[in-house]
Amino acid sequence: MVEVEVFGAGPTGGGGSDKAPAATFAGARSLTEAEVRQLCRLATAAAGVHDGHLAVEFVSAERIAELNARYRSRATATDVLAFPVDGALASGGERPDVDGVCPAGARELGDVVICAELASDAREAIVHGVLHLVGLDHETDSGEMLALQRQLLAQVGV
């Protein structure tokens, strides 16, 4: 199973419970942490990834602008950033560690950072970021990532 941690959620900025709203987005109802986890698992499963760990963090526009400038050399805020950790899949479908050896434990998929102020739809931002973590890239493919994103969002009624 894909383990999902949620950070920066809730009214005080700390993590909440599965039933407490994880974040409120412009134009979208609040999502619970359970819903965030469900969306992450839906996206990873669609890409054939059924085990591992990822984190989703909700941050301010100022913080995501700092991250975007530091890691993408773009001095503007954005709605979602993805930071994959493990490299390409090794033979047999496992992700290699830093020495190219497949670990026996869970794969570290990476982090998705979302700016609630800028995301027009929470579900879309989560699915989009997770699809990037599992290796899909709408900037280099022929539309496959965004088509899969639309398909997954349709499954959850978006």
Backbone bond lengths (Angstrom), bond angles and torsions (degrees), N, CA, C in turn:
res aa  C-N    CA-C-N  psi(-1)  N-CA   C-N-CA  omega(-1)  CA-C   N-CA-C  phi
1 M - - - 1.447 - - 1.532 108.65 -
2 V 1.300 115.75 146.35 1.458 120.98 175.60 1.529 108.20 -82.85
3 E 1.326 115.25 121.64 1.461 121.17 176.83 1.527 108.38 -87.63
4 V 1.329 116.09 135.90 1.463 121.32 -177.04 1.524 108.92 -127.36
5 E 1.318 115.73 125.44 1.465 120.94 172.97 1.518 108.08 -105.11
6 V 1.323 116.42 142.56 1.460 121.65 -179.98 1.527 107.64 -121.14
7 F 1.340 115.51 126.51 1.467 121.73 -178.57 1.521 110.45 -123.54
8 G 1.331 115.10 154.94 1.458 120.74 175.61 1.504 113.40 71.58
9 A 1.320 116.44 20.06 1.456 120.94 -176.52 1.521 110.52 -97.85
10 G 1.294 115.46 165.86 1.455 121.41 175.35 1.513 112.31 85.44
11 P 1.315 115.82 168.76 1.456 121.14 -174.31 1.515 114.97 -66.19
12 T 1.352 117.74 -23.01 1.460 119.56 -179.05 1.515 112.32 -99.14
13 G 1.340 116.90 0.22 1.455 120.51 179.98 1.505 113.51 89.26
14 G 1.331 117.93 -6.77 1.453 121.13 176.67 1.506 109.87 -97.87
15 G 1.317 116.78 171.68 1.461 120.79 178.73 1.513 110.56 -66.05
16 G 1.302 117.21 147.96 1.452 122.32 178.78 1.510 110.05 -113.12
17 S 1.310 116.09 -163.97 1.456 120.19 177.20 1.518 109.43 -90.69
18 D 1.330 115.84 173.83 1.457 119.89 178.43 1.523 111.79 -61.40
19 K 1.327 117.63 -26.15 1.456 120.94 -177.06 1.535 112.97 -95.59
20 A 1.322 117.24 -15.90 1.462 120.45 179.44 1.521 109.14 -80.23
21 P 1.338 117.83 146.83 1.462 119.05 178.33 1.518 111.16 -58.63
22 A 1.328 116.60 133.47 1.461 120.91 178.19 1.513 109.94 -80.66
23 A 1.301 116.84 -38.17 1.460 120.23 -178.02 1.514 109.31 -165.87
24 T 1.307 115.60 152.34 1.453 120.91 173.99 1.516 107.29 -112.01
25 F 1.303 117.21 127.85 1.452 122.76 -178.76 1.515 109.09 -114.07
26 A 1.326 115.78 148.11 1.455 120.65 174.98 1.522 108.44 -56.89
27 G 1.303 117.50 131.26 1.447 121.48 176.49 1.514 114.76 74.80
28 A 1.322 119.06 10.47 1.462 120.79 -179.61 1.521 109.82 -143.55
29 R 1.322 115.39 150.62 1.463 118.94 177.23 1.525 109.39 -71.86
30 S 1.295 116.12 165.22 1.467 120.49 177.04 1.512 109.70 -65.23
31 L 1.316 115.58 146.69 1.452 121.72 175.73 1.516 108.89 -109.87
32 T 1.315 116.54 142.33 1.460 119.55 172.91 1.521 109.02 -83.77
33 E 1.315 116.23 163.65 1.459 119.69 175.98 1.522 110.62 -61.68
34 A 1.326 117.53 -34.53 1.473 120.50 177.05 1.527 110.19 -61.61
35 E 1.328 118.02 -39.98 1.466 120.74 178.27 1.523 111.46 -68.12
36 V 1.327 117.17 -37.40 1.463 120.72 176.17 1.524 109.18 -61.02
37 R 1.321 116.96 -46.55 1.464 121.06 179.26 1.527 111.52 -61.91
38 Q 1.318 117.00 -42.14 1.463 121.30 -179.96 1.531 110.90 -61.50
39 L 1.325 117.59 -43.67 1.468 121.31 178.67 1.520 111.34 -63.92
40 C 1.318 116.66 -40.69 1.471 120.46 178.44 1.519 110.60 -62.92
41 R 1.313 116.56 -44.43 1.467 120.42 -178.91 1.530 111.71 -68.76
42 L 1.316 117.21 -34.83 1.459 121.13 176.11 1.528 110.21 -62.07
43 A 1.324 116.76 -45.23 1.468 121.42 -178.46 1.523 111.63 -68.53
44 T 1.324 117.42 -42.08 1.469 118.69 179.96 1.523 110.66 -67.41
45 A 1.311 117.31 -41.36 1.469 120.71 179.84 1.525 110.82 -62.63
46 A 1.320 117.73 -39.04 1.465 121.33 179.24 1.522 111.65 -62.74
47 A 1.328 116.08 -25.92 1.466 121.14 178.56 1.529 111.72 -94.75
48 G 1.333 117.02 4.37 1.460 120.45 177.67 1.511 114.60 84.78
49 V 1.317 117.76 14.04 1.466 121.68 178.59 1.524 107.71 -103.91
50 H 1.340 115.90 118.39 1.460 119.64 -174.15 1.519 113.74 -117.84
51 D 1.328 116.76 -1.34 1.457 119.08 174.86 1.521 108.61 -146.48
52 G 1.313 115.08 156.27 1.449 120.33 -179.41 1.506 111.25 141.16
53 H 1.315 115.33 -168.61 1.460 122.44 -178.09 1.512 108.71 -140.20
54 L 1.322 115.54 139.39 1.463 120.68 172.64 1.515 108.75 -146.08
55 A 1.317 114.90 162.55 1.462 120.48 178.12 1.514 109.27 -127.28
56 V 1.329 115.42 145.53 1.454 122.87 174.25 1.520 106.18 -120.84
57 E 1.329 116.04 126.73 1.461 119.88 179.00 1.518 109.51 -124.41
58 F 1.324 116.04 134.56 1.456 122.89 176.23 1.521 107.91 -99.04
59 V 1.344 116.41 126.65 1.461 121.24 -175.07 1.522 110.55 -133.30
60 S 1.320 115.34 171.28 1.462 122.22 178.32 1.530 110.59 -78.89
61 A 1.320 115.87 166.58 1.471 120.97 176.65 1.529 110.23 -62.41
62 E 1.306 116.79 -37.30 1.464 120.63 178.56 1.528 111.32 -62.57
63 R 1.324 116.60 -44.57 1.466 120.17 -178.89 1.530 112.02 -67.40
64 I 1.328 117.82 -42.29 1.464 119.04 -178.72 1.526 110.63 -69.63
65 A 1.348 117.26 -29.93 1.471 120.14 175.13 1.530 109.89 -65.80
66 E 1.339 117.18 -40.53 1.471 121.07 176.78 1.529 110.84 -60.54
67 L 1.335 116.44 -45.90 1.460 121.06 -179.87 1.526 111.42 -64.89
68 N 1.326 116.58 -41.77 1.462 121.53 -179.92 1.528 110.52 -63.69
69 A 1.321 116.49 -40.77 1.471 120.27 178.58 1.524 110.83 -67.54
70 R 1.309 116.58 -43.47 1.464 120.72 -176.69 1.523 113.29 -68.77
71 Y 1.327 116.77 -43.66 1.463 119.52 -172.02 1.527 114.85 -102.16
72 R 1.336 117.60 -17.07 1.459 119.20 -179.14 1.528 112.11 -125.98
73 S 1.316 116.57 3.23 1.468 122.50 -179.55 1.522 112.33 54.81
74 R 1.325 115.67 36.13 1.467 121.80 176.83 1.521 107.45 -121.84
75 A 1.304 116.47 112.42 1.466 122.15 -172.39 1.526 112.71 -84.24
76 T 1.330 116.61 43.14 1.455 120.97 178.31 1.521 109.21 -135.07
77 A 1.306 114.73 159.12 1.462 120.01 174.60 1.529 108.19 -78.37
78 T 1.317 115.86 154.52 1.461 122.14 177.57 1.518 108.38 -140.83
79 D 1.314 117.18 171.34 1.461 119.22 -177.07 1.524 113.91 -82.05
80 V 1.346 117.42 -35.51 1.464 119.85 -176.27 1.525 110.28 -149.52
81 L 1.335 115.30 140.92 1.457 122.76 173.56 1.526 107.84 -128.79
82 A 1.324 115.53 146.24 1.462 120.41 176.85 1.516 108.82 -123.96
83 F 1.316 115.78 135.36 1.450 122.57 -179.72 1.528 109.36 -123.55
84 P 1.345 117.17 87.29 1.466 119.86 178.23 1.525 110.46 -63.85
85 V 1.324 116.71 146.92 1.457 120.80 -179.55 1.513 111.20 -106.48
86 D 1.322 117.53 -60.63 1.460 120.46 -177.72 1.516 110.53 -77.02
87 G 1.328 115.58 151.23 1.452 121.68 -177.81 1.510 112.86 -79.11
88 A 1.316 115.49 -160.34 1.452 122.30 -178.60 1.522 110.54 -62.30
89 L 1.314 115.97 155.77 1.455 120.90 179.55 1.521 111.26 -65.46
90 A 1.316 115.53 136.61 1.461 121.43 174.93 1.521 108.43 -84.05
91 S 1.324 116.93 170.37 1.465 118.82 177.12 1.511 108.49 -58.78
92 G 1.310 117.16 141.53 1.458 121.19 -176.74 1.515 112.24 91.67
93 G 1.343 118.52 -3.76 1.453 121.29 174.32 1.503 116.06 85.64
94 E 1.332 118.90 2.56 1.458 119.83 178.14 1.517 109.97 -94.04
95 R 1.316 115.75 151.99 1.456 120.09 178.57 1.525 109.03 -87.30
96 P 1.337 118.33 135.11 1.458 120.35 -179.52 1.519 111.81 -77.88
97 D 1.329 116.30 154.90 1.461 119.51 171.63 1.530 108.36 -83.61
98 V 1.315 118.16 -169.88 1.466 120.99 -175.10 1.517 113.17 -62.00
99 D 1.332 118.01 -23.30 1.457 120.95 178.29 1.519 112.39 -94.14
100 G 1.340 117.40 5.35 1.450 121.10 -179.08 1.519 113.41 82.84
101 V 1.319 117.28 9.65 1.459 122.03 -179.84 1.515 108.56 -99.55
102 C 1.319 116.95 134.67 1.461 120.40 -179.61 1.520 110.45 -75.72
103 P 1.308 118.71 123.00 1.460 121.11 -179.89 1.519 111.14 -75.13
104 A 1.312 115.94 155.33 1.463 120.53 178.60 1.521 110.91 -78.21
105 G 1.329 117.77 -25.14 1.456 121.78 -177.27 1.513 113.01 -85.46
106 A 1.288 115.19 -166.50 1.456 121.89 -177.42 1.521 111.87 -68.65
107 R 1.299 115.56 149.30 1.458 122.36 176.66 1.525 109.38 -78.13
108 E 1.297 116.38 142.67 1.465 120.87 173.81 1.524 106.43 -94.52
109 L 1.324 116.43 104.62 1.458 120.74 -176.41 1.522 112.16 -77.29
110 G 1.341 117.52 -38.53 1.447 120.67 177.77 1.515 112.49 133.94
111 D 1.334 114.56 -160.38 1.456 122.01 -174.89 1.521 111.21 -125.56
112 V 1.323 115.24 142.67 1.465 122.75 171.64 1.521 106.14 -114.72
113 V 1.321 116.33 127.93 1.463 121.88 179.66 1.523 106.97 -114.95
114 I 1.337 116.40 126.76 1.459 121.78 -175.64 1.515 109.71 -124.34
115 C 1.321 115.51 134.77 1.463 121.26 174.06 1.525 108.13 -98.48
116 A 1.317 115.72 109.03 1.461 120.94 -178.08 1.527 112.09 -61.03
117 E 1.325 116.79 -32.06 1.468 120.55 -179.48 1.525 112.48 -66.52
118 L 1.324 117.15 -29.45 1.465 121.26 -173.48 1.521 114.68 -106.15
119 A 1.319 117.58 -16.97 1.468 120.24 -178.98 1.521 109.50 -77.83
120 S 1.319 116.49 124.65 1.459 119.45 179.31 1.521 111.65 -78.88
121 D 1.332 118.08 -22.93 1.458 121.52 177.88 1.525 109.36 -146.17
122 A 1.299 116.11 121.85 1.465 121.77 -177.03 1.516 112.05 -59.61
123 R 1.314 116.50 -45.96 1.458 119.76 -176.92 1.519 111.46 -63.43
124 E 1.305 116.77 -42.85 1.459 121.12 179.26 1.528 111.08 -62.07
125 A 1.328 117.40 -43.93 1.465 121.36 -179.48 1.529 110.96 -62.41
126 I 1.318 116.88 -41.69 1.465 120.70 -179.28 1.527 110.11 -66.37
127 V 1.322 117.13 -51.77 1.469 120.92 -178.50 1.526 110.32 -60.93
128 H 1.315 117.14 -43.50 1.461 121.90 -179.55 1.531 110.48 -58.80
129 G 1.318 116.59 -49.50 1.461 120.30 -179.39 1.511 112.76 -63.04
130 V 1.325 117.70 -42.16 1.466 120.96 -178.86 1.532 110.61 -67.41
131 L 1.319 117.96 -38.57 1.472 119.48 177.36 1.528 110.74 -61.32
132 H 1.327 116.97 -35.56 1.470 118.96 174.08 1.527 111.01 -64.65
133 L 1.332 117.87 -39.45 1.468 120.67 -179.74 1.518 112.43 -60.20
134 V 1.320 116.60 -33.53 1.466 119.73 -176.87 1.526 112.14 -92.29
135 G 1.339 116.23 12.32 1.457 119.83 169.65 1.507 117.30 102.84
136 L 1.309 118.71 1.07 1.462 120.30 177.88 1.523 109.70 -85.22
137 D 1.328 116.77 147.77 1.465 120.31 -177.68 1.518 110.63 -148.88
138 H 1.318 116.46 109.15 1.465 121.98 -178.71 1.522 112.80 -67.75
139 E 1.323 117.55 -15.89 1.464 119.87 179.26 1.525 112.13 -81.03
140 T 1.340 116.93 -16.08 1.463 119.53 -178.32 1.527 113.86 -123.89
141 D 1.330 118.61 -11.86 1.463 118.96 -179.43 1.531 110.54 -91.72
142 S 1.283 116.50 -174.47 1.473 121.62 -178.33 1.521 111.50 -103.75
143 G 1.305 116.30 33.60 1.455 121.07 177.68 1.520 114.56 99.81
144 E 1.332 117.15 0.60 1.467 120.13 -177.18 1.528 112.80 -64.17
145 M 1.323 117.56 -42.90 1.465 119.18 -176.98 1.519 111.26 -62.59
146 L 1.319 116.93 -48.42 1.463 119.44 -177.37 1.530 111.58 -68.46
147 A 1.334 117.55 -31.39 1.463 120.49 175.67 1.529 109.92 -65.74
148 L 1.344 116.56 -44.29 1.461 120.24 177.79 1.525 110.06 -63.93
149 Q 1.313 117.37 -40.77 1.462 121.66 178.08 1.524 110.19 -58.55
150 R 1.328 118.26 -47.00 1.471 121.64 178.41 1.521 111.31 -61.03
151 Q 1.328 116.17 -42.10 1.462 121.45 179.53 1.533 110.97 -61.69
152 L 1.319 117.02 -45.99 1.459 121.09 -179.63 1.525 111.26 -65.58
153 L 1.301 117.02 -41.23 1.470 120.21 179.35 1.518 111.43 -66.75
154 A 1.326 116.88 -34.39 1.468 120.45 176.12 1.538 110.28 -63.93
155 Q 1.323 117.14 -34.46 1.460 121.68 178.84 1.529 112.11 -63.39
156 V 1.335 115.79 -30.30 1.476 119.07 -179.12 1.525 111.84 -102.60
157 G 1.327 115.73 12.10 1.455 120.41 173.27 1.504 115.63 80.31
158 V 1.327 117.66 28.87 1.464 120.57 177.52 1.503 109.49 -101.50
